[in-house]
């Protein structure tokens, strides 16, 4: 099942959209490449998705909401692996040539066809509960920083630290399952370096300890904030129904009347901004700032997206292939601000 939202292009994209916008950051192939032969980049990314199959299968096996989950999980692994191997033989099979959006979409489709709706729900619930217990302490620490520039720097570090919690990365998923990851320790170990729409990423520490304190600071400054989240579950990304305010309507003393949540219309860990919900398009139409957070939305897609307003792309590089393309290192932090001069 895919999102049932009616989708339109985000009105903040620079026009003409066809000439100015391409969702996927990394070109897997060029017009001069043989359409019947996979490129080295395509092969590299197909292998990356192949390497993630066992971790997805393991999550699916433990989904107690699906009858006969182990058998269905094995079918998922076999079917998705076969599709990926088909791409190696013929890039134009299965609606190709492949890019990160197509490879993600097919994976989600295979899972949903086999009855799996949200294989990461259990771990999302656990991590949300842990993060909520830490939220007040995190914002109190931020509020205690009197120097405005240092406070904002600390909030940005919090976004990067929270973004480490990403079970879509096979390496981080393995680390997470073995040792867990400390949010405050992550803050210490990072590689150095008036209306806002924020496309959010992962559940748990990412949204609760990274994005919400940042959004809270914007609210304190009088900015109206829209948090845009996925319509349907994908990996451990937070979904629109999971975006919660506390019962008092405040975020530890900050009025949330200027905080809105929106269904982005998306159902993948990456996003094509020519396909967002009408609700989000309406809310975003006169925004002054667009923030795309997380590797999937802000780096693997939309890193070079141009907008009619200021924009900010924030994320951590968690795939070696992305690091190589950008000329950086694994776990480097990307903070890309584009100002529109009127």
Phi and psi restraints in degrees (value plus and minus 20) as a CYANA .aco file:
   2 UNK   PHI    -121.2   -81.2
   2 UNK   PSI     150.5   190.5
   3 UNK   PHI     -75.7   -35.7
   3 UNK   PSI     116.4   156.4
   4 UNK   PHI    -114.0   -74.0
   4 UNK   PSI     -16.9    23.1
   5 UNK   PHI     -86.8   -46.8
   5 UNK   PSI     124.0   164.0
   6 UNK   PHI     -93.2   -53.2
   6 UNK   PSI     107.4   147.4
   7 UNK   PHI    -131.1   -91.1
   7 UNK   PSI     128.4   168.4
   8 UNK   PHI    -160.9  -120.9
   8 UNK   PSI     151.5   191.5
   9 UNK   PHI     -96.7   -56.7
   9 UNK   PSI     122.5   162.5
  10 UNK   PHI     -82.3   -42.3
  10 UNK   PSI     102.3   142.3
  11 UNK   PHI     -86.8   -46.8
  11 UNK   PSI     -29.9    10.1
  12 UNK   PHI    -105.2   -65.2
  12 UNK   PSI     -28.3    11.7
  13 UNK   PHI     -87.4   -47.4
  13 UNK   PSI     121.4   161.4
  14 UNK   PHI     -83.5   -43.5
  14 UNK   PSI     114.2   154.2
  15 UNK   PHI    -121.4   -81.4
  15 UNK   PSI     135.5   175.5
  16 UNK   PHI     -89.7   -49.7
  16 UNK   PSI     114.4   154.4
  17 UNK   PHI     -81.7   -41.7
  17 UNK   PSI     -59.9   -19.9
  18 UNK   PHI     -79.2   -39.2
  18 UNK   PSI     -52.5   -12.5
  19 UNK   PHI    -110.9   -70.9
  19 UNK   PSI     -42.6    -2.6
  20 UNK   PHI    -129.5   -89.5
  20 UNK   PSI     -33.8     6.2
  21 UNK   PHI    -144.7  -104.7
  21 UNK   PSI     110.8   150.8
  22 UNK   PHI    -156.1  -116.1
  22 UNK   PSI     102.0   142.0
  23 UNK   PHI     -82.5   -42.5
  23 UNK   PSI     -69.7   -29.7
  24 UNK   PHI     -96.7   -56.7
  24 UNK   PSI     108.6   148.6
  25 UNK   PHI     -93.1   -53.1
  25 UNK   PSI     -65.1   -25.1
  26 UNK   PHI    -113.3   -73.3
  26 UNK   PSI      98.1   138.1
  27 UNK   PHI     -94.1   -54.1
  27 UNK   PSI      98.9   138.9
  28 UNK   PHI     -95.8   -55.8
  28 UNK   PSI     -47.1    -7.1
  29 UNK   PHI    -173.6  -133.6
  29 UNK   PSI     146.9   186.9
  30 UNK   PHI    -142.9  -102.9
  30 UNK   PSI     141.6   181.6
  31 UNK   PHI     -74.8   -34.8
  31 UNK   PSI     -48.7    -8.7
  32 UNK   PHI     -97.3   -57.3
  32 UNK   PSI     -31.9     8.1
  33 UNK   PHI     -93.6   -53.6
  33 UNK   PSI     127.2   167.2
  34 UNK   PHI     -84.4   -44.4
  34 UNK   PSI      98.3   138.3
  35 UNK   PHI     -84.6   -44.6
  35 UNK   PSI     -38.7     1.3
  36 UNK   PHI    -115.9   -75.9
  36 UNK   PSI     -22.9    17.1
  37 UNK   PHI    -143.3  -103.3
  37 UNK   PSI     107.5   147.5
  38 UNK   PHI     -86.5   -46.5
  38 UNK   PSI     122.9   162.9
  39 UNK   PHI    -102.5   -62.5
  39 UNK   PSI     141.6   181.6
  40 UNK   PHI     -76.8   -36.8
  40 UNK   PSI     -56.6   -16.6
  41 UNK   PHI     -87.2   -47.2
  41 UNK   PSI     -63.0   -23.0
  42 UNK   PHI     -79.7   -39.7
  42 UNK   PSI     -65.7   -25.7
  43 UNK   PHI     -81.3   -41.3
  43 UNK   PSI     -60.9   -20.9
  44 UNK   PHI     -82.2   -42.2
  44 UNK   PSI     -63.5   -23.5
  45 UNK   PHI     -95.6   -55.6
  45 UNK   PSI     -54.2   -14.2
  46 UNK   PHI     -80.9   -40.9
  46 UNK   PSI     -61.8   -21.8
  47 UNK   PHI     -83.4   -43.4
  47 UNK   PSI     -57.3   -17.3
  48 UNK   PHI     -80.7   -40.7
  48 UNK   PSI     -64.7   -24.7
  49 UNK   PHI     -88.9   -48.9
  49 UNK   PSI     -55.1   -15.1
  50 UNK   PHI     -81.6   -41.6
  50 UNK   PSI     -60.6   -20.6
  51 UNK   PHI     -85.9   -45.9
  51 UNK   PSI     -42.7    -2.7
  52 UNK   PHI    -106.3   -66.3
  52 UNK   PSI     -31.0     9.0
  53 UNK   PHI     -78.1   -38.1
  53 UNK   PSI     -66.3   -26.3
  54 UNK   PHI     -78.7   -38.7
  54 UNK   PSI     -59.3   -19.3
  55 UNK   PHI     -88.2   -48.2
  55 UNK   PSI     -56.8   -16.8
  56 UNK   PHI     -88.6   -48.6
  56 UNK   PSI     -59.7   -19.7
  57 UNK   PHI     -80.9   -40.9
  57 UNK   PSI     -62.7   -22.7
  58 UNK   PHI     -82.8   -42.8
  58 UNK   PSI     -62.2   -22.2
  59 UNK   PHI     -83.1   -43.1
  59 UNK   PSI     -62.7   -22.7
  60 UNK   PHI     -85.3   -45.3
  60 UNK   PSI     -58.7   -18.7
  61 UNK   PHI     -78.9   -38.9
  61 UNK   PSI     -53.0   -13.0
  62 UNK   PHI    -113.1   -73.1
  62 UNK   PSI     -11.1    28.9
  63 UNK   PHI     -99.7   -59.7
  63 UNK   PSI      80.7   120.7
  64 UNK   PHI     -99.4   -59.4
  64 UNK   PSI     -17.4    22.6
  65 UNK   PHI    -108.8   -68.8
  65 UNK   PSI     -26.7    13.3
  66 UNK   PHI    -134.2   -94.2
  66 UNK   PSI     104.9   144.9
  67 UNK   PHI     -85.6   -45.6
  67 UNK   PSI     118.5   158.5
  68 UNK   PHI      37.9    77.9
  68 UNK   PSI      21.7    61.7
  69 UNK   PHI     -77.1   -37.1
  69 UNK   PSI     -63.5   -23.5
  70 UNK   PHI     -79.0   -39.0
  70 UNK   PSI     -62.4   -22.4
  71 UNK   PHI     -86.8   -46.8
  71 UNK   PSI     -62.8   -22.8
  72 UNK   PHI     -86.1   -46.1
  72 UNK   PSI     -56.3   -16.3
  73 UNK   PHI     -84.4   -44.4
  73 UNK   PSI     -59.6   -19.6
  74 UNK   PHI     -85.1   -45.1
  74 UNK   PSI     -58.8   -18.8
  75 UNK   PHI     -83.6   -43.6
  75 UNK   PSI     -60.0   -20.0
  76 UNK   PHI     -78.4   -38.4
  76 UNK   PSI     -69.6   -29.6
  77 UNK   PHI     -80.0   -40.0
  77 UNK   PSI     -63.1   -23.1
  78 UNK   PHI     -85.7   -45.7
  78 UNK   PSI     -66.5   -26.5
  79 UNK   PHI     -87.8   -47.8
  79 UNK   PSI     -65.2   -25.2
  80 UNK   PHI     -88.5   -48.5
  80 UNK   PSI     -58.0   -18.0
  81 UNK   PHI     -81.6   -41.6
  81 UNK   PSI     -63.0   -23.0
  82 UNK   PHI     -80.4   -40.4
  82 UNK   PSI     -61.8   -21.8
  83 UNK   PHI     -83.8   -43.8
  83 UNK   PSI     -63.0   -23.0
  84 UNK   PHI     -84.7   -44.7
  84 UNK   PSI     -59.7   -19.7
  85 UNK   PHI     -86.9   -46.9
  85 UNK   PSI     -54.0   -14.0
  86 UNK   PHI     -81.0   -41.0
  86 UNK   PSI     -60.4   -20.4
  87 UNK   PHI     -81.5   -41.5
  87 UNK   PSI     -53.1   -13.1
  88 UNK   PHI     -86.4   -46.4
  88 UNK   PSI     -51.8   -11.8
  89 UNK   PHI    -104.1   -64.1
  89 UNK   PSI     -58.8   -18.8
  90 UNK   PHI    -165.1  -125.1
  90 UNK   PSI      83.2   123.2
  91 UNK   PHI     -80.2   -40.2
  91 UNK   PSI     -40.2    -0.2
  92 UNK   PHI    -111.7   -71.7
  92 UNK   PSI     -17.8    22.2
  93 UNK   PHI     -93.4   -53.4
  93 UNK   PSI     137.1   177.1
  94 UNK   PHI      35.5    75.5
  94 UNK   PSI      16.8    56.8
  95 UNK   PHI      61.9   101.9
  95 UNK   PSI      -8.7    31.3
  96 UNK   PHI     -91.7   -51.7
  96 UNK   PSI    -197.3  -157.3
  97 UNK   PHI     -92.8   -52.8
  97 UNK   PSI     132.4   172.4
  98 UNK   PHI     -95.4   -55.4
  98 UNK   PSI     128.9   168.9
  99 UNK   PHI    -160.7  -120.7
  99 UNK   PSI    -199.1  -159.1
 100 UNK   PHI     -84.3   -44.3
 100 UNK   PSI     -51.9   -11.9
 101 UNK   PHI     -88.5   -48.5
 101 UNK   PSI     -66.4   -26.4
 102 UNK   PHI     -84.8   -44.8
 102 UNK   PSI     -62.4   -22.4
 103 UNK   PHI     -84.3   -44.3
 103 UNK   PSI     -58.6   -18.6
 104 UNK   PHI     -88.0   -48.0
 104 UNK   PSI     -64.1   -24.1
 105 UNK   PHI     -83.2   -43.2
 105 UNK   PSI     -63.5   -23.5
 106 UNK   PHI     -83.9   -43.9
 106 UNK   PSI     -60.3   -20.3
 107 UNK   PHI     -79.0   -39.0
 107 UNK   PSI     -65.7   -25.7
 108 UNK   PHI     -85.6   -45.6
 108 UNK   PSI     -59.0   -19.0
 109 UNK   PHI     -83.4   -43.4
 109 UNK   PSI     -62.9   -22.9
 110 UNK   PHI     -83.2   -43.2
 110 UNK   PSI     -63.5   -23.5
 111 UNK   PHI     -80.3   -40.3
 111 UNK   PSI     -66.0   -26.0
 112 UNK   PHI     -90.1   -50.1
 112 UNK   PSI     -55.1   -15.1
 113 UNK   PHI     -83.1   -43.1
 113 UNK   PSI     -47.9    -7.9
 114 UNK   PHI    -112.8   -72.8
 114 UNK   PSI     -13.8    26.2
 115 UNK   PHI      77.0   117.0
 115 UNK   PSI     -18.8    21.2
 116 UNK   PHI    -109.9   -69.9
 116 UNK   PSI      96.6   136.6
 117 UNK   PHI    -118.8   -78.8
 117 UNK   PSI     -59.3   -19.3
 118 UNK   PHI    -172.7  -132.7
 118 UNK   PSI      58.7    98.7
 119 UNK   PHI     -91.6   -51.6
 119 UNK   PSI     -32.3     7.7
 120 UNK   PHI    -121.7   -81.7
 120 UNK   PSI     -11.2    28.8
 121 UNK   PHI     -79.4   -39.4
 121 UNK   PSI     -63.4   -23.4
 122 UNK   PHI     -80.3   -40.3
 122 UNK   PSI     -67.9   -27.9
 123 UNK   PHI     -90.0   -50.0
 123 UNK   PSI     -51.9   -11.9
 124 UNK   PHI     -83.6   -43.6
 124 UNK   PSI     -65.9   -25.9
 125 UNK   PHI     -81.2   -41.2
 125 UNK   PSI     -62.0   -22.0
 126 UNK   PHI     -83.6   -43.6
 126 UNK   PSI     -65.7   -25.7
 127 UNK   PHI     -91.7   -51.7
 127 UNK   PSI     -53.2   -13.2
 128 UNK   PHI     -82.3   -42.3
 128 UNK   PSI     -62.9   -22.9
 129 UNK   PHI     -82.7   -42.7
 129 UNK   PSI     -63.2   -23.2
 130 UNK   PHI     -82.8   -42.8
 130 UNK   PSI     -65.0   -25.0
 131 UNK   PHI     -86.5   -46.5
 131 UNK   PSI     -59.5   -19.5
 132 UNK   PHI     -81.0   -41.0
 132 UNK   PSI     -57.1   -17.1
 133 UNK   PHI     -86.5   -46.5
 133 UNK   PSI     -42.8    -2.8
 134 UNK   PHI    -117.1   -77.1
 134 UNK   PSI     -33.2     6.8
 135 UNK   PHI     -77.4   -37.4
 135 UNK   PSI     -69.6   -29.6
 136 UNK   PHI     -82.2   -42.2
 136 UNK   PSI     -60.6   -20.6
 137 UNK   PHI     -83.3   -43.3
 137 UNK   PSI     -58.7   -18.7
 138 UNK   PHI     -84.3   -44.3
 138 UNK   PSI     -65.4   -25.4
 139 UNK   PHI     -92.2   -52.2
 139 UNK   PSI     -50.6   -10.6
 140 UNK   PHI     -84.2   -44.2
 140 UNK   PSI     -60.8   -20.8
 141 UNK   PHI     -82.4   -42.4
 141 UNK   PSI     -61.8   -21.8
 142 UNK   PHI     -83.8   -43.8
 142 UNK   PSI     -63.9   -23.9
 143 UNK   PHI     -84.3   -44.3
 143 UNK   PSI     -47.0    -7.0
 144 UNK   PHI     -94.6   -54.6
 144 UNK   PSI     -32.0     8.0
 145 UNK   PHI    -104.4   -64.4
 145 UNK   PSI      88.7   128.7
 146 UNK   PHI     -96.3   -56.3
 146 UNK   PSI     -56.2   -16.2
 147 UNK   PHI     -88.2   -48.2
 147 UNK   PSI      98.8   138.8
 148 UNK   PHI     -80.1   -40.1
 148 UNK   PSI     -64.5   -24.5
 149 UNK   PHI     -83.3   -43.3
 149 UNK   PSI     -61.9   -21.9
 150 UNK   PHI     -88.4   -48.4
 150 UNK   PSI     -54.1   -14.1
 151 UNK   PHI     -86.0   -46.0
 151 UNK   PSI     -63.6   -23.6
 152 UNK   PHI     -84.7   -44.7
 152 UNK   PSI     -60.7   -20.7
 153 UNK   PHI     -79.7   -39.7
 153 UNK   PSI     -61.0   -21.0
 154 UNK   PHI     -86.5   -46.5
 154 UNK   PSI     -56.7   -16.7
 155 UNK   PHI     -86.0   -46.0
 155 UNK   PSI     -59.7   -19.7
 156 UNK   PHI     -84.8   -44.8
 156 UNK   PSI     -61.4   -21.4
 157 UNK   PHI     -79.9   -39.9
 157 UNK   PSI     -56.6   -16.6
 158 UNK   PHI     -83.7   -43.7
 158 UNK   PSI     -57.0   -17.0
 159 UNK   PHI     -84.4   -44.4
 159 UNK   PSI     -65.7   -25.7
 160 UNK   PHI     -84.2   -44.2
 160 UNK   PSI     -61.9   -21.9
 161 UNK   PHI     -82.9   -42.9
 161 UNK   PSI     -63.3   -23.3
 162 UNK   PHI     -84.3   -44.3
 162 UNK   PSI     -54.0   -14.0
 163 UNK   PHI     -91.8   -51.8
 163 UNK   PSI     -31.7     8.3
 164 UNK   PHI     -82.9   -42.9
 164 UNK   PSI     -51.4   -11.4
 165 UNK   PHI     -94.8   -54.8
 165 UNK   PSI      58.0    98.0
 166 UNK   PHI    -151.9  -111.9
 166 UNK   PSI      86.4   126.4
 167 UNK   PHI    -103.3   -63.3
 167 UNK   PSI     -16.6    23.4
 168 UNK   PHI    -100.1   -60.1
 168 UNK   PSI     -35.3     4.7
 169 UNK   PHI    -112.8   -72.8
 169 UNK   PSI     101.0   141.0
 170 UNK   PHI     -78.6   -38.6
 170 UNK   PSI     -60.4   -20.4
 171 UNK   PHI     -86.4   -46.4
 171 UNK   PSI     -63.9   -23.9
 172 UNK   PHI     -91.3   -51.3
 172 UNK   PSI     -53.6   -13.6
 173 UNK   PHI     -82.7   -42.7
 173 UNK   PSI     -60.2   -20.2
 174 UNK   PHI     -86.9   -46.9
 174 UNK   PSI     -63.8   -23.8
 175 UNK   PHI     -81.8   -41.8
 175 UNK   PSI     -62.5   -22.5
 176 UNK   PHI     -81.4   -41.4
 176 UNK   PSI     -64.4   -24.4
 177 UNK   PHI     -88.3   -48.3
 177 UNK   PSI     -49.0    -9.0
 178 UNK   PHI    -103.3   -63.3
 178 UNK   PSI     -70.2   -30.2
 179 UNK   PHI    -139.7   -99.7
 179 UNK   PSI     -34.9     5.1
 180 UNK   PHI      51.3    91.3
 180 UNK   PSI     150.0   190.0
 181 UNK   PHI    -155.5  -115.5
 181 UNK   PSI     112.7   152.7
 182 UNK   PHI    -108.9   -68.9
 182 UNK   PSI     107.0   147.0
 183 UNK   PHI     -82.9   -42.9
 183 UNK   PSI     -69.8   -29.8
 184 UNK   PHI     -86.7   -46.7
 184 UNK   PSI     -56.7   -16.7
 185 UNK   PHI     -85.3   -45.3
 185 UNK   PSI     -57.2   -17.2
 186 UNK   PHI     -82.3   -42.3
 186 UNK   PSI     -58.5   -18.5
 187 UNK   PHI     -78.2   -38.2
 187 UNK   PSI     -57.9   -17.9
 188 UNK   PHI     -97.7   -57.7
 188 UNK   PSI     -42.7    -2.7
 189 UNK   PHI    -125.7   -85.7
 189 UNK   PSI      -7.5    32.5
 190 UNK   PHI     -84.4   -44.4
 190 UNK   PSI     127.0   167.0
 191 UNK   PHI     -84.7   -44.7
 191 UNK   PSI     107.1   147.1
 192 UNK   PHI     -81.1   -41.1
 192 UNK   PSI     137.8   177.8
 195 UNK   PHI    -178.4  -138.4
 195 UNK   PSI     103.1   143.1
 196 UNK   PHI    -148.6  -108.6
 196 UNK   PSI     115.6   155.6
 197 UNK   PHI    -127.4   -87.4
 197 UNK   PSI     101.7   141.7
 198 UNK   PHI    -134.8   -94.8
 198 UNK   PSI      96.0   136.0
 199 UNK   PHI    -103.8   -63.8
 199 UNK   PSI      89.9   129.9
 200 UNK   PHI    -108.9   -68.9
 200 UNK   PSI     148.2   188.2
 201 UNK   PHI    -140.4  -100.4
 201 UNK   PSI    -124.4   -84.4
 202 UNK   PHI    -104.6   -64.6
 202 UNK   PSI     137.9   177.9
 203 UNK   PHI     -91.9   -51.9
 203 UNK   PSI    -198.5  -158.5
 204 UNK   PHI      50.9    90.9
 204 UNK   PSI    -155.6  -115.6
 205 UNK   PHI     -81.5   -41.5
 205 UNK   PSI     -52.5   -12.5
 206 UNK   PHI     -78.2   -38.2
 206 UNK   PSI     -76.7   -36.7
 207 UNK   PHI     -96.9   -56.9
 207 UNK   PSI     -62.4   -22.4
 208 UNK   PHI    -100.7   -60.7
 208 UNK   PSI     -61.3   -21.3
 209 UNK   PHI    -120.6   -80.6
 209 UNK   PSI     -35.4     4.6
 210 UNK   PHI    -121.9   -81.9
 210 UNK   PSI     -82.0   -42.0
 211 UNK   PHI     -96.6   -56.6
 211 UNK   PSI     -64.9   -24.9
 212 UNK   PHI     -81.2   -41.2
 212 UNK   PSI     -62.8   -22.8
 213 UNK   PHI     -82.1   -42.1
 213 UNK   PSI     -55.4   -15.4
 214 UNK   PHI     -87.0   -47.0
 214 UNK   PSI     -65.4   -25.4
 215 UNK   PHI     -81.9   -41.9
 215 UNK   PSI     -58.3   -18.3
 216 UNK   PHI     -80.4   -40.4
 216 UNK   PSI     -60.0   -20.0
 217 UNK   PHI     -84.8   -44.8
 217 UNK   PSI     -60.4   -20.4
 218 UNK   PHI     -82.4   -42.4
 218 UNK   PSI     -60.8   -20.8
 219 UNK   PHI     -83.4   -43.4
 219 UNK   PSI     -59.1   -19.1
 220 UNK   PHI     -81.6   -41.6
 220 UNK   PSI     -48.4    -8.4
 221 UNK   PHI    -109.4   -69.4
 221 UNK   PSI     -15.4    24.6
 222 UNK   PHI      70.6   110.6
 222 UNK   PSI      -9.9    30.1
 223 UNK   PHI    -103.9   -63.9
 223 UNK   PSI     119.5   159.5
 224 UNK   PHI    -105.6   -65.6
 224 UNK   PSI     115.3   155.3
 225 UNK   PHI    -145.0  -105.0
 225 UNK   PSI     113.4   153.4
 226 UNK   PHI    -133.7   -93.7
 226 UNK   PSI     102.0   142.0
 227 UNK   PHI    -117.3   -77.3
 227 UNK   PSI     100.0   140.0
 228 UNK   PHI    -127.7   -87.7
 228 UNK   PSI     102.2   142.2
 229 UNK   PHI    -148.1  -108.1
 229 UNK   PSI     143.1   183.1
 230 UNK   PHI     -76.2   -36.2
 230 UNK   PSI     125.7   165.7
 231 UNK   PHI     -91.7   -51.7
 231 UNK   PSI     -65.9   -25.9
 232 UNK   PHI    -139.3   -99.3
 232 UNK   PSI     136.8   176.8
 233 UNK   PHI     -84.5   -44.5
 233 UNK   PSI     124.5   164.5
 234 UNK   PHI    -175.1  -135.1
 234 UNK   PSI     100.9   140.9
 235 UNK   PHI      30.2    70.2
 235 UNK   PSI    -154.7  -114.7
 236 UNK   PHI    -124.6   -84.6
 236 UNK   PSI       4.9    44.9
 237 UNK   PHI     -88.9   -48.9
 237 UNK   PSI     123.4   163.4
 238 UNK   PHI     -90.7   -50.7
 238 UNK   PSI     122.8   162.8
 239 UNK   PHI    -127.3   -87.3
 239 UNK   PSI     144.0   184.0
 240 UNK   PHI     -74.2   -34.2
 240 UNK   PSI     -66.4   -26.4
 241 UNK   PHI     -84.1   -44.1
 241 UNK   PSI     -40.1    -0.1
 242 UNK   PHI    -108.0   -68.0
 242 UNK   PSI     -27.3    12.7
 243 UNK   PHI     -97.7   -57.7
 243 UNK   PSI      93.5   133.5
 244 UNK   PHI    -140.5  -100.5
 244 UNK   PSI     125.2   165.2
 245 UNK   PHI    -120.3   -80.3
 245 UNK   PSI     138.5   178.5
 246 UNK   PHI     -97.0   -57.0
 246 UNK   PSI     148.4   188.4
 247 UNK   PHI     -85.9   -45.9
 247 UNK   PSI     -42.7    -2.7
 248 UNK   PHI    -104.9   -64.9
 248 UNK   PSI     -26.1    13.9
 249 UNK   PHI      56.2    96.2
 249 UNK   PSI      -0.4    39.6
 250 UNK   PHI    -150.8  -110.8
 250 UNK   PSI     135.3   175.3
 251 UNK   PHI    -129.5   -89.5
 251 UNK   PSI      62.6   102.6
 252 UNK   PHI      29.9    69.9
 252 UNK   PSI      45.1    85.1
 253 UNK   PHI      68.8   108.8
 253 UNK   PSI     -24.0    16.0
 254 UNK   PHI    -127.7   -87.7
 254 UNK   PSI     106.0   146.0
 255 UNK   PHI     -83.0   -43.0
 255 UNK   PSI     112.0   152.0
 256 UNK   PHI    -122.7   -82.7
 256 UNK   PSI      -3.2    36.8
 257 UNK   PHI     -84.5   -44.5
 257 UNK   PSI     -43.3    -3.3
 258 UNK   PHI    -116.7   -76.7
 258 UNK   PSI      -7.9    32.1
 259 UNK   PHI    -126.4   -86.4
 259 UNK   PSI      99.2   139.2
 260 UNK   PHI    -134.2   -94.2
 260 UNK   PSI     131.4   171.4
 261 UNK   PHI    -136.2   -96.2
 261 UNK   PSI     125.1   165.1
 262 UNK   PHI    -157.1  -117.1
 262 UNK   PSI     125.3   165.3
 263 UNK   PHI    -101.6   -61.6
 263 UNK   PSI      96.0   136.0
 264 UNK   PHI     -92.1   -52.1
 264 UNK   PSI     -37.0     3.0
 265 UNK   PHI      63.1   103.1
 265 UNK   PSI     -17.6    22.4
 266 UNK   PHI    -114.6   -74.6
 266 UNK   PSI     133.7   173.7
 267 UNK   PHI    -155.5  -115.5
 267 UNK   PSI       3.4    43.4
 268 UNK   PHI    -151.2  -111.2
 268 UNK   PSI     145.5   185.5
 269 UNK   PHI     -98.5   -58.5
 269 UNK   PSI     -26.8    13.2
 270 UNK   PHI    -136.5   -96.5
 270 UNK   PSI     151.8   191.8
 271 UNK   PHI    -166.7  -126.7
 271 UNK   PSI     116.6   156.6
 272 UNK   PHI    -121.3   -81.3
 272 UNK   PSI      93.4   133.4
 273 UNK   PHI     -96.5   -56.5
 273 UNK   PSI     -18.7    21.3
 274 UNK   PHI    -107.0   -67.0
 274 UNK   PSI     -19.5    20.5
 275 UNK   PHI    -154.5  -114.5
 275 UNK   PSI      54.8    94.8
 276 UNK   PHI    -139.9   -99.9
 276 UNK   PSI     144.2   184.2
 277 UNK   PHI     -88.0   -48.0
 277 UNK   PSI     133.8   173.8
 278 UNK   PHI     -83.2   -43.2
 278 UNK   PSI     -53.9   -13.9
 279 UNK   PHI     -79.9   -39.9
 279 UNK   PSI     -68.9   -28.9
 280 UNK   PHI     -86.4   -46.4
 280 UNK   PSI     -61.4   -21.4
 281 UNK   PHI     -77.2   -37.2
 281 UNK   PSI     -60.8   -20.8
 282 UNK   PHI     -86.0   -46.0
 282 UNK   PSI     -68.0   -28.0
 283 UNK   PHI     -85.8   -45.8
 283 UNK   PSI     -51.0   -11.0
 284 UNK   PHI    -110.1   -70.1
 284 UNK   PSI     -25.9    14.1
 285 UNK   PHI     -77.9   -37.9
 285 UNK   PSI     -52.0   -12.0
 286 UNK   PHI    -140.7  -100.7
 286 UNK   PSI       7.7    47.7
 287 UNK   PHI     -88.3   -48.3
 287 UNK   PSI     131.4   171.4
 288 UNK   PHI    -115.8   -75.8
 288 UNK   PSI     -35.9     4.1
 289 UNK   PHI    -171.1  -131.1
 289 UNK   PSI     113.8   153.8
 290 UNK   PHI    -133.9   -93.9
 290 UNK   PSI     109.4   149.4
 291 UNK   PHI    -139.7   -99.7
 291 UNK   PSI     103.2   143.2
 292 UNK   PHI    -130.7   -90.7
 292 UNK   PSI      94.0   134.0
 293 UNK   PHI    -131.9   -91.9
 293 UNK   PSI     118.2   158.2
 294 UNK   PHI      84.0   124.0
 294 UNK   PSI     134.2   174.2
 295 UNK   PHI     -82.2   -42.2
 295 UNK   PSI     -61.1   -21.1
 296 UNK   PHI     -85.3   -45.3
 296 UNK   PSI     -65.3   -25.3
 297 UNK   PHI    -109.2   -69.2
 297 UNK   PSI     -47.7    -7.7
 298 UNK   PHI    -129.8   -89.8
 298 UNK   PSI     -30.8     9.2
 299 UNK   PHI    -144.7  -104.7
 299 UNK   PSI     -79.9   -39.9
 300 UNK   PHI     -85.8   -45.8
 300 UNK   PSI     -52.0   -12.0
 301 UNK   PHI    -147.1  -107.1
 301 UNK   PSI     126.5   166.5
 302 UNK   PHI      55.7    95.7
 302 UNK   PSI     -12.9    27.1
 303 UNK   PHI     -79.7   -39.7
 303 UNK   PSI     -56.4   -16.4
 304 UNK   PHI    -125.1   -85.1
 304 UNK   PSI      -7.2    32.8
 305 UNK   PHI     -83.3   -43.3
 305 UNK   PSI     118.8   158.8
 306 UNK   PHI    -127.9   -87.9
 306 UNK   PSI     117.3   157.3
 307 UNK   PHI    -144.6  -104.6
 307 UNK   PSI     143.1   183.1
 308 UNK   PHI     -98.9   -58.9
 308 UNK   PSI     -30.9     9.1
 309 UNK   PHI    -145.4  -105.4
 309 UNK   PSI     156.9   196.9
 310 UNK   PHI     -82.1   -42.1
 310 UNK   PSI     130.5   170.5
 311 UNK   PHI    -162.2  -122.2
 311 UNK   PSI     135.3   175.3
 312 UNK   PHI    -159.9  -119.9
 312 UNK   PSI     105.8   145.8
 313 UNK   PHI    -133.0   -93.0
 313 UNK   PSI     102.2   142.2
 314 UNK   PHI    -148.3  -108.3
 314 UNK   PSI     108.9   148.9
 315 UNK   PHI    -196.7  -156.7
 315 UNK   PSI     145.9   185.9
 316 UNK   PHI    -127.9   -87.9
 316 UNK   PSI     118.4   158.4
 317 UNK   PHI    -100.6   -60.6
 317 UNK   PSI      95.4   135.4
 318 UNK   PHI    -137.6   -97.6
 318 UNK   PSI     -20.3    19.7
 319 UNK   PHI    -138.7   -98.7
 319 UNK   PSI     111.4   151.4
 320 UNK   PHI     -76.1   -36.1
 320 UNK   PSI     -54.0   -14.0
 321 UNK   PHI     -84.9   -44.9
 321 UNK   PSI     -55.9   -15.9
 322 UNK   PHI     -90.4   -50.4
 322 UNK   PSI     -62.8   -22.8
 323 UNK   PHI     -80.1   -40.1
 323 UNK   PSI     -63.0   -23.0
 324 UNK   PHI     -83.3   -43.3
 324 UNK   PSI     -64.3   -24.3
 325 UNK   PHI     -81.5   -41.5
 325 UNK   PSI     -58.9   -18.9
 326 UNK   PHI    -105.2   -65.2
 326 UNK   PSI     -26.2    13.8
 327 UNK   PHI      52.3    92.3
 327 UNK   PSI       9.5    49.5
 328 UNK   PHI    -141.7  -101.7
 328 UNK   PSI    -176.0  -136.0
 329 UNK   PHI    -140.5  -100.5
 329 UNK   PSI     136.8   176.8
 330 UNK   PHI     -78.9   -38.9
 330 UNK   PSI     115.1   155.1
 331 UNK   PHI      53.2    93.2
 331 UNK   PSI      -7.4    32.6
 332 UNK   PHI     -83.4   -43.4
 332 UNK   PSI     133.5   173.5
 333 UNK   PHI    -124.0   -84.0
 333 UNK   PSI     113.4   153.4
 334 UNK   PHI    -128.0   -88.0
 334 UNK   PSI     106.7   146.7
 335 UNK   PHI    -155.5  -115.5
 335 UNK   PSI      78.0   118.0
 336 UNK   PHI    -135.8   -95.8
 336 UNK   PSI      90.9   130.9
 337 UNK   PHI    -128.7   -88.7
 337 UNK   PSI     108.0   148.0
 338 UNK   PHI    -138.5   -98.5
 338 UNK   PSI     101.7   141.7
 339 UNK   PHI    -120.3   -80.3
 339 UNK   PSI     114.6   154.6
 340 UNK   PHI    -116.9   -76.9
 340 UNK   PSI     100.0   140.0
 341 UNK   PHI    -113.2   -73.2
 341 UNK   PSI      96.7   136.7
